[in-house]
Amino acid sequence: MSNARTDLLRDLHRPGDPLILPNVWDAASASVVAEVGYPALATASASISAMLGYDDHEGAPVGEMFDAAARVIRAVDVPVTVDAEAGYGLPPGELVERLTAIGAAGFNIEDTDQRAGGLLDAGTQAERIAALRTASPDLVINARIDLFLTGSATVEEVAERGRRYLEAGADCVFPILAPSEEVIAELVKAIPGPINVTCLPGMDLGRLAAVGVARVSFGPMTYLTALEALKSMASRIRSGQDPYSA
């Protein structure tokens, strides 16, 4: 059965008027971003695992990752989509059950095999997405495509995975680190459904909207920017400068 938060999150995926998600990692960052006025939030696994003192790519225990996500969700009154990495080896039903239990409105699922290494083949991942969809007709599934991380992907290879994942039941596909606005424009034309992209340095939100993306996220860049601000202030304190001067 659907609920207001999942319905809202799904409705916010509008090609040409994208959902903008400055990713969060704890209750404080979630509260700050929600206070600014964003209608939904997304966690970033790299940020949460680093905050917890572990490596990314499922280096953190699943219980700690879900506990951190639960604190984010409790802190705000807007839908939260959780970065569930590759699913932590959990069966689809258990993954959905745990996400539902903490109040997630949606989740990312990636096609990297974090245990065996490399990418899952497209058919295997499509079957997994179909099983997740069956386990939860409700949660918003953002299917991450990791081909650009390999450094040798073509637009058509990425688009083929995108089409298969949408057919399997994903609500949105996420070709992470699509390298340019030109490539993103090609992907939008080739994939018949909502597309999430990473806003990389040099990209423009207005141009991304104009080519038709439905969702824009920032991954760990928000967390790294916050750490850089802390480092700068700590350096000023140590050198005897005014700690409050930018």
Phi, psi and chi 1 to 4 in degrees:
 res  aa     phi    psi   chi1   chi2   chi3   chi4
   1 MET       -  133.2 -179.1 -179.5  -62.9      -
   2 SER   -75.8  163.2   64.9      -      -      -
   3 ASN  -135.9  172.4   63.2   57.2      -      -
   4 ALA   -61.3  -37.3      -      -      -      -
   5 ARG   -71.7  -42.4  -69.3 -165.1 -179.0 -171.0
   6 THR   -67.5  -38.8   56.3      -      -      -
   7 ASP   -61.8  -43.3  -70.8  -15.2      -      -
   8 LEU   -64.6  -45.6  174.1   57.3      -      -
   9 LEU   -58.4  -45.3  179.4   61.4      -      -
  10 ARG   -62.6  -43.3 -172.8  170.2  -78.8  107.0
  11 ASP   -66.6  -24.3  -69.8  -13.8      -      -
  12 LEU   -75.6   -8.9  -72.5  168.0      -      -
  13 HIS   -84.3   86.6  -71.0   70.5      -      -
  14 ARG  -118.4  110.0  -64.0 -173.3  -70.1  -98.2
  15 PRO   -56.0  128.4  -26.8   36.6      -      -
  16 GLY    92.4  -19.5      -      -      -      -
  17 ASP  -136.9   68.1 -179.1   19.3      -      -
  18 PRO   -71.3  154.0   25.4  -34.1      -      -
  19 LEU   -72.8  121.8  171.9   61.5      -      -
  20 ILE  -100.8  128.1  -51.2  -62.5      -      -
  21 LEU  -129.6   92.5  -65.6  168.1      -      -
  22 PRO   -73.2  104.6  -12.9   29.2      -      -
  23 ASN   -60.9  145.6  -61.7   73.2      -      -
  24 VAL  -118.2  168.8  -59.2      -      -      -
  25 TRP  -140.9  -11.7   57.2   91.0      -      -
  26 ASP  -155.0  179.8   62.1    6.9      -      -
  27 ALA   -62.5  -38.8      -      -      -      -
  28 ALA   -66.5  -47.6      -      -      -      -
  29 SER   -64.8  -37.2   61.1      -      -      -
  30 ALA   -62.2  -44.0      -      -      -      -
  31 SER   -63.5  -40.0  -63.1      -      -      -
  32 VAL   -63.7  -47.9  165.6      -      -      -
  33 VAL   -67.8  -39.2  175.0      -      -      -
  34 ALA   -65.4  -38.0      -      -      -      -
  35 GLU   -62.8  -33.6 -176.1  179.6  -10.6      -
  36 VAL   -63.9  -26.4  171.8      -      -      -
  37 GLY   121.7   12.0      -      -      -      -
  38 TYR   -71.9  136.3  -71.4   88.8      -      -
  39 PRO   -81.5   -8.7   30.8  -36.2      -      -
  40 ALA  -155.4  161.1      -      -      -      -
  41 LEU  -129.6  158.3  -58.3 -179.2      -      -
  42 ALA  -134.4  138.0      -      -      -      -
  43 THR   -84.4  164.8   67.4      -      -      -
  44 ALA  -127.1  121.8      -      -      -      -
  45 SER   -63.3  -36.4   65.5      -      -      -
  46 ALA   -62.1  -39.8      -      -      -      -
  47 SER   -69.6  -45.4  -55.0      -      -      -
  48 ILE   -66.5  -44.2  -69.2  178.6      -      -
  49 SER   -63.5  -39.3   57.3      -      -      -
  50 ALA   -64.7  -42.7      -      -      -      -
  51 MET   -59.3  -36.2  174.9 -164.9   70.4      -
  52 LEU   -82.8   -8.9  -65.5  172.2      -      -
  53 GLY    91.6   25.1      -      -      -      -
  54 TYR  -123.9  166.3  -61.8   98.7      -      -
  55 ASP   -74.2  155.8  -67.8  -27.3      -      -
  56 ASP   -71.7 -177.7 -168.2   16.4      -      -
  57 HIS    66.2   48.5  -48.4  -55.0      -      -
  58 GLU    66.4   29.7  -59.9 -168.9   -3.7      -
  59 GLY   -76.3  -19.9      -      -      -      -
  60 ALA   -92.3  148.2      -      -      -      -
  61 PRO   -60.6  140.4  -23.9   34.3      -      -
  62 VAL   -59.7  -37.7   59.2      -      -      -
  63 GLY   -61.9  -40.2      -      -      -      -
  64 GLU   -68.3  -37.3  -68.3 -168.4   43.6      -
  65 MET   -64.6  -43.9  -66.7  -64.2  -73.1      -
  66 PHE   -71.5  -34.0  -82.7  107.8      -      -
  67 ASP   -62.1  -42.3  -73.4  -12.9      -      -
  68 ALA   -64.9  -42.8      -      -      -      -
  69 ALA   -63.2  -38.3      -      -      -      -
  70 ALA   -62.3  -38.0      -      -      -      -
  71 ARG   -66.2  -37.9  -72.2 -169.3  -72.2  -87.6
  72 VAL   -59.7  -48.3  166.4      -      -      -
  73 ILE   -63.7  -40.7  -67.2  164.0      -      -
  74 ARG   -66.6  -25.3  -71.9 -163.1  -57.6  -92.5
  75 ALA   -78.7  -14.8      -      -      -      -
  76 VAL  -132.7  165.1  -63.4      -      -      -
  77 ASP  -111.1   25.1  -68.0  -37.8      -      -
  78 VAL  -121.5  161.5  -61.3      -      -      -
  79 PRO   -62.5  144.0  -17.1   28.7      -      -
  80 VAL  -124.9  128.4  176.8      -      -      -
  81 THR  -102.1  132.6  177.4      -      -      -
  82 VAL  -103.2  132.1  172.4      -      -      -
  83 ASP   -76.1  103.6 -176.2  -10.0      -      -
  84 ALA   -95.8   16.2      -      -      -      -
  85 GLU    50.4 -129.1  -57.8 -170.3   74.2      -
  86 ALA   -97.3   10.8      -      -      -      -
  87 GLY    97.4    1.8      -      -      -      -
  88 TYR    59.5   23.7  -53.6  104.0      -      -
  89 GLY    74.7    7.2      -      -      -      -
  90 LEU   -80.1  144.3  -60.7  174.5      -      -
  91 PRO   -60.0  150.4  -18.7   30.2      -      -
  92 PRO   -51.8  -42.9  -30.3   37.3      -      -
  93 GLY   -63.7  -40.4      -      -      -      -
  94 GLU   -70.4  -39.4 -176.6  178.2  -11.9      -
  95 LEU   -60.4  -47.5  178.8   60.9      -      -
  96 VAL   -62.7  -41.1  165.3      -      -      -
  97 GLU   -61.4  -41.9 -178.2  179.4   -6.6      -
  98 ARG   -71.4  -38.0  -65.7 -176.7   72.9  156.3
  99 LEU   -65.3  -42.0  -71.9  162.8      -      -
 100 THR   -64.3  -39.4  -58.7      -      -      -
 101 ALA   -62.8  -33.1      -      -      -      -
 102 ILE   -89.3   -3.5   62.7  173.1      -      -
 103 GLY    92.0   18.2      -      -      -      -
 104 ALA   -64.6  144.7      -      -      -      -
 105 ALA   -94.8  -17.2      -      -      -      -
 106 GLY  -169.5  180.0      -      -      -      -
 107 PHE  -159.6  154.4   62.1   98.9      -      -
 108 ASN   -89.5  142.9  -80.6   14.1      -      -
 109 ILE  -136.1  128.4 -170.0   74.5      -      -
 110 GLU  -104.6  159.1   63.2 -165.8   44.1      -
 111 ASP  -100.6   15.2   55.4    9.3      -      -
 112 THR   -81.9  137.7  -65.0      -      -      -
 113 ASP   -90.5   99.4 -173.5  -26.0      -      -
 114 GLN   -71.4  -15.6  -64.4  -65.6   -5.4      -
 115 ARG   -93.4  -46.6  -77.8  156.7  174.1   72.9
 116 ALA   -89.2  -18.4      -      -      -      -
 117 GLY    87.2  155.4      -      -      -      -
 118 GLY    78.4 -174.9      -      -      -      -
 119 LEU   -94.7  144.7  -63.8 -178.1      -      -
 120 LEU   -68.5  149.1  -68.3  169.6      -      -
 121 ASP   -70.1  155.5   68.7   77.7      -      -
 122 ALA   -59.6  -38.1      -      -      -      -
 123 GLY   -65.0  -43.2      -      -      -      -
 124 THR   -62.5  -43.5  -61.2      -      -      -
 125 GLN   -68.2  -37.1 -177.7   67.8   -7.5      -
 126 ALA   -62.1  -40.7      -      -      -      -
 127 GLU   -63.3  -38.4  -70.4  174.4    1.1      -
 128 ARG   -65.7  -42.5 -167.5  152.4  172.2  -99.0
 129 ILE   -63.2  -40.7  -69.2  167.2      -      -
 130 ALA   -60.9  -39.6      -      -      -      -
 131 ALA   -67.3  -38.7      -      -      -      -
 132 LEU   -64.9  -39.4  -71.1  163.7      -      -
 133 ARG   -64.2  -42.0 -179.5   81.5  -70.7  158.2
 134 THR   -63.4  -39.7  -61.9      -      -      -
 135 ALA   -68.7  -26.5      -      -      -      -
 136 SER  -145.4   98.2  173.6      -      -      -
 137 PRO   -66.5   -8.6  -17.0   30.6      -      -
 138 ASP  -101.1  -55.2 -174.9   21.0      -      -
 139 LEU   -59.5  144.7  -64.7  178.1      -      -
 140 VAL   -81.3  117.0  176.7      -      -      -
 141 ILE   -97.4  119.8  -60.0  174.7      -      -
 142 ASN  -107.2  105.7 -170.1   36.3      -      -
 143 ALA   -89.1  110.1      -      -      -      -
 144 ARG   -80.5  136.5 -157.6  177.8   91.9  173.8
 145 ILE  -110.8  118.4  -56.9  166.7      -      -
 146 ASP   -99.7   13.4  -72.5   -3.0      -      -
 147 LEU   -60.4  -37.6  -82.4  170.4      -      -
 148 PHE   -66.0  -21.1  -74.5  122.1      -      -
 149 LEU   -69.0  -21.9  -62.7  178.0      -      -
 150 THR   -78.8  -18.4   69.4      -      -      -
 151 GLY    83.9    0.9      -      -      -      -
 152 SER  -132.3   20.8   58.8      -      -      -
 153 ALA   -82.6  146.7      -      -      -      -
 154 THR   -99.9  160.6   67.5      -      -      -
 155 VAL   -57.9  -42.5  166.4      -      -      -
 156 GLU   -66.3  -38.1  179.3   50.2   34.6      -
 157 GLU   -62.8  -42.4  -72.9  170.6  -26.1      -
 158 VAL   -67.0  -44.6  174.5      -      -      -
 159 ALA   -62.0  -37.6      -      -      -      -
 160 GLU   -62.0  -43.8  172.9   61.3   18.5      -
 161 ARG   -63.5  -42.4  -74.6 -167.1  177.0 -126.5
 162 GLY   -58.4  -44.9      -      -      -      -
 163 ARG   -63.8  -42.1  -69.3 -171.3  -69.1  -96.2
 164 ARG   -67.2  -37.8  -65.0 -172.9   70.4  168.0
 165 TYR   -69.4  -38.1  -63.5  170.2      -      -
 166 LEU   -64.8  -42.9  -71.4  168.7      -      -
 167 GLU   -61.9  -31.2  -70.5  168.5    2.2      -
 168 ALA   -76.9  -13.8      -      -      -      -
 169 GLY   125.5    0.9      -      -      -      -
 170 ALA   -65.4  147.0      -      -      -      -
 171 ASP   -85.8  -28.0  -64.3  -78.3      -      -
 172 CYS  -152.2  150.7 -176.5      -      -      -
 173 VAL  -119.4  149.4  -65.0      -      -      -
 174 PHE  -130.1   88.1  179.5   18.7      -      -
 175 PRO   -75.7   84.5   26.8  -31.8      -      -
 176 ILE   -60.1  139.7 -170.7  169.7      -      -
 177 LEU    60.2   32.8  -63.1 -173.6      -      -
 178 ALA   -53.4  126.4      -      -      -      -
 179 PRO   -80.0  -14.5   27.9  -34.7      -      -
 180 SER  -156.6  162.2   69.5      -      -      -
 181 GLU   -65.5  -30.1  -67.8  166.2   -2.1      -
 182 GLU   -67.6  -44.8  -68.3   75.0   19.6      -
 183 VAL   -63.5  -41.5  167.1      -      -      -
 184 ILE   -60.6  -42.4  -70.8  167.4      -      -
 185 ALA   -59.8  -39.7      -      -      -      -
 186 GLU   -65.9  -40.3  -68.5 -178.0   52.0      -
 187 LEU   -65.4  -40.4  -71.2  168.6      -      -
 188 VAL   -59.0  -39.7  169.7      -      -      -
 189 LYS   -70.3  -30.9  -68.3  176.8 -178.0  176.6
 190 ALA   -91.8  -16.4      -      -      -      -
 191 ILE  -114.6  118.3  -60.8  173.5      -      -
 192 PRO   -85.0   60.6   33.0  -35.4      -      -
 193 GLY  -176.5  175.6      -      -      -      -
 194 PRO   -60.9  139.4  -22.6   33.8      -      -
 195 ILE  -123.5  132.6  -64.8  178.9      -      -
 196 ASN  -102.2  133.2  175.1 -167.7      -      -
 197 VAL  -128.1  159.4  -60.4      -      -      -
 198 THR   -86.2  129.0  -42.9      -      -      -
 199 CYS   -81.4  102.8 -173.9      -      -      -
 200 LEU   -88.8  159.3  -60.5  175.5      -      -
 201 PRO   -52.9  133.1  -28.4   36.7      -      -
 202 GLY    96.6  -18.1      -      -      -      -
 203 MET   -80.6  155.2  -68.9 -175.8 -179.8      -
 204 ASP  -120.6  129.0  177.8   81.7      -      -
 205 LEU   -61.0  -37.5  -71.8  174.2      -      -
 206 GLY   -63.5  -41.9      -      -      -      -
 207 ARG   -68.8  -37.6  -68.1 -166.0  -62.7  -91.3
 208 LEU   -62.5  -41.3  -67.9  174.5      -      -
 209 ALA   -62.4  -42.2      -      -      -      -
 210 ALA   -63.6  -31.6      -      -      -      -
 211 VAL   -83.8   -7.3  -59.2      -      -      -
 212 GLY   106.0   16.9      -      -      -      -
 213 VAL   -70.0  155.3  -57.9      -      -      -
 214 ALA  -108.4  -12.3      -      -      -      -
 215 ARG  -157.8  137.1  171.7  168.1  164.9  169.0
 216 VAL  -131.0  126.8 -178.1      -      -      -
 217 SER  -126.4  172.0   49.4      -      -      -
 218 PHE  -125.3   -1.0  -67.0   79.3      -      -
 219 GLY    55.7 -138.8      -      -      -      -
 220 PRO   -80.3    2.0   30.8  -36.4      -      -
 221 MET   -63.8  -33.3  -66.7  -52.7  -61.6      -
 222 THR   -65.5  -43.5   45.9      -      -      -
 223 TYR   -63.0  -45.2  173.6   74.9      -      -
 224 LEU   -65.5  -35.1  -65.0  173.4      -      -
 225 THR   -65.8  -40.7  -61.1      -      -      -
 226 ALA   -63.7  -41.1      -      -      -      -
 227 LEU   -65.3  -37.0  -71.0 -173.8      -      -
 228 GLU   -65.2  -38.0 -170.3   59.3   36.3      -
 229 ALA   -63.6  -41.1      -      -      -      -
 230 LEU   -63.7  -43.9  173.3   59.5      -      -
 231 LYS   -61.0  -41.9 -178.7  178.7  179.9 -179.6
 232 SER   -63.0  -44.2  177.7      -      -      -
 233 MET   -65.5  -43.5 -175.8  175.3 -175.3      -
 234 ALA   -62.0  -37.0      -      -      -      -
 235 SER   -66.2  -39.1  -63.6      -      -      -
 236 ARG   -66.2  -39.5  -69.2 -166.0  -61.0  -86.6
 237 ILE   -61.6  -46.5  -66.5  169.5      -      -
 238 ARG   -65.2  -32.5 -176.9  166.8  177.5   78.8
 239 SER   -90.7    4.1   63.8      -      -      -
 240 GLY    81.9   10.6      -      -      -      -
 241 GLN   -82.4  170.4  -59.7  175.9   50.3      -
 242 ASP   -63.9  114.8 -179.5   -5.0      -      -
 243 PRO   -67.6  -16.2   22.2  -31.9      -      -
 244 TYR  -100.5    2.8  -60.0  105.6      -      -
 245 SER   -89.6  133.4   63.8      -      -      -
 246 ALA   -77.2      -      -      -      -      -
